[in-house]
Amino acid sequence: MNYNGRTFVSVQNTENGEVSSKTFFHYKQDENIISASYGGGEIIQGTLIGIANEDGCLEFRYNHVNNKNQLRGGKCLSTPEILADGRIRLHEKWQWQDDEGTEGQSIIEEVKE
């Protein structure tokens, strides 16, 4: 599965998350290295970096600045699902790596241009 050039949007998130349906992720891939920039909604600007594991899951770290001018970051494990129309849906389990330290789950889906 190749993520290069794909755009995703959040469709579901737990209450302690900051990503919303106004947050778009622009993915790039070089071999098994995944990166993305993201923003929208509560997120002013964010980046993520990680790897695509042999089992197809994505393991990454993310950092962003939110609309409260706070620097937030965490780790995430995403499990891909191929939808009937060929788009990719990522089921994400994440955890803030700051004083909060809480966990959450979210789903992002590929946007067809």
N, C-alpha and C positions, 0 to 999 in steps of 0.2 A: 504494500500500500504506500502510495506516495502522497505526501501532504503539500508538496511544493506548489505555491501559487493559489492554494485554497483559502477561502474565507469562511469563517464560522461565526455564529451568533448564539448567545446564550438563550435557551428556551426554558430552563428550570434551574433554580438555585435554592439552597437552604437560607434561612433568615440571616445568619451571621456572615453571609457572603456579600461582596460588593459588586459583583458582576450582574448585569441585567440584560433585558432584551434590547437595550440601547448600546451594548458593548459588543464590538466586532473584533475578531482575532484574524490577523493576516499571517498565515503560516508559510514558512520556507523549510526546505529539507535539502541536506547535502549528505548523501549516504544515509547513515543511521542517526545523524544529528538533526534535531528538530529545533527551530526557533520561531518566535512570533512576536509581533508588536500588537498591542491591543489598546483600545480606548473607547470612550463613550459612556453615557450615564454618569455614575459616580466616579468613574476612572478617567483621570486626565490623560495619563500616559503610562503604559506598562510594557514589559518585555518578559519573555519566558525563554528558557533554554533547556534542552533535555535530549533524551535518546529514545529511539524506537527499539524496543526489545525484540528478541527473536520470536516471542509469542504474539507480537503485534501491538502490545500495550505500549503506551507512551509514559515515560517517567521524566518529570521535569520540575524545575524550580521557577517561581515567578516572583516578580517585584513590580510594584506600581506606586504612583502617587495618586491619591484620591482627591475629591473636591473639597476636602477639609485640610488639604496640604499636608497629609500624613503619608509617610513612606511605609508601605505594607508589603509583606512577602510571605511565601510559604512553599510547600511542596505538594505535588499532585501526581496521581496515577490515573491515567485515562485508558479505558477499554473501548476499542472501536466496534461499531456495528454498521453494516452496510444496509441502507434503507432500500425499499423496493424500487425507488426511482434512481438508485445508484449513488445518492449522496451519502456522506459519512456522518454518523452520529457518534459523539464521544461521551461515554458515561464516566464522570470524574469523581474521584474520592480525594479530597484535599484537606490540608491542615495549615493553619496560620503558624508561622514560625517567629512569633513575637510574644510579647507578654500575654496576649490573649490565649494563644495555643489551642484554640478550639478547632474542631473538625467539621467538615460539611460535605455535601454531595451536590453536584450540578450536572447538567446536560447541555452540551453545545452541539449545534447542527450546522452542516455545510450550507452555505448560501450559494445558489446557482445564479451566476451573473446574467 
